[in-house]
Amino acid sequence: MRALFLLSALIFGCAYHPPPNPNLPPPPAETEQEVHDTEYCAAAEFNLNKPYFQENCPTLGARTKKGKSFTDFCIETQNNGIYLHPRCLAEARTCEAARACMNEGR
């Protein structure tokens, strides 16, 4: 009985693991939707609160009706799976560019 136990432990403990197949394609890279970019939310708010945006498109980057900052709203929304493209918003220089970020992203 003891020999049978040792033999089964040896067989199952030393299972064969074949080497990876070099002909298989690499695993898919993360998609843009899986990348959160939450570290850009504060930079996006800072950019959208610059004088140009405040004068020409004041609703962008404004506090929500419940008083949340854009940064908090952005992080919460991103973590809930709705991608706001904060990196794009942080780099936008015009209202049109910011709206394009929100509509399509980059």
N, C-alpha and C positions, 0 to 999 in steps of 0.2 A: 504494500500500500504506500509505504514511504517512497519507494522508488518511482511509483506511478505519479505521485505528487511532484517529485523533483523533476521528472521527465516533462510533465505538463507545464511546470513553472518555467523550465528551460525553453520549451517550444514557444509558449505565449510571451515570455519575457524577451525573446530575441526575434521578434517578428521582422520580416523582411520589409524594408522601406526602399523602393526603387528610387534611383536618382531622378531629379527633375528632367522632364523632356525638353531639350533645347528647341524643339520645333513648335512648341505651343506658343501662342501669342502671349505677351505680357498681360497681367491683369489690367482692367480698365482704370484709367486715372480718375481721380475725383472730378466730378462735374462741378461747374460753377455753382450750381444750386446747393451742393454739399459744403461748399466753403462759406463760412459765415462772415468773415471780414468784420466782425464786431469791433475790432480794434480801430477801425476807421470811422466809427459812428461819431465820436467826439470831434474828429477833424472835419467831418462832413457838416456837423452843426456849426462849428467855428466858421467854416467857409460860407455857409448859407446865411450867416448872421453878419457878414461883411456889408458895408454901406451899399455897394452896388446892388446886392440881392435885396436888401431891406427897402431900397427905393423902387426897384423895378419889379420885384416879385416877392412881396413881403410874406406871403403865406408859406413859402418854402422855408423850412427850418424853424418855423414858429412853434410855440408851445401848443400842445393839444388842448382840446376843450376842458379836459380834466386836469390841466396844468402840468402835464409831463413834459420834460425837456425832450428835444429831438433825440438826444443821445440815448436817454432811457427808452423812448419809444422805438428807436432803431434797434437797440440791443434786444429788447423784448420781442419785437416783430421778427427779427432775424432768427432768434432762437425758436420761434414758433414755425419756422419753415417758409416764411414769406421774405423773399430776398429783395432788399431795397437798393442794392448796389452802392454802399456807402463809400467805397474807394472812388468810384466814378464821381459821386457827389462832392467828395473832398477836393477833387481836381477840376471840377466844372468852373468855367469862367463867365458864363452867361446863363440867363434864365433858360434859354432854349437848350443849352447843353445839359443843365440840371434836369430839365423835364425829359430829355432824351434818356438820361441815366435811369430815371424812374420808370419810363415806358419800356425801354429795351435793355438797358444796361450795356456794359461793355465786356 
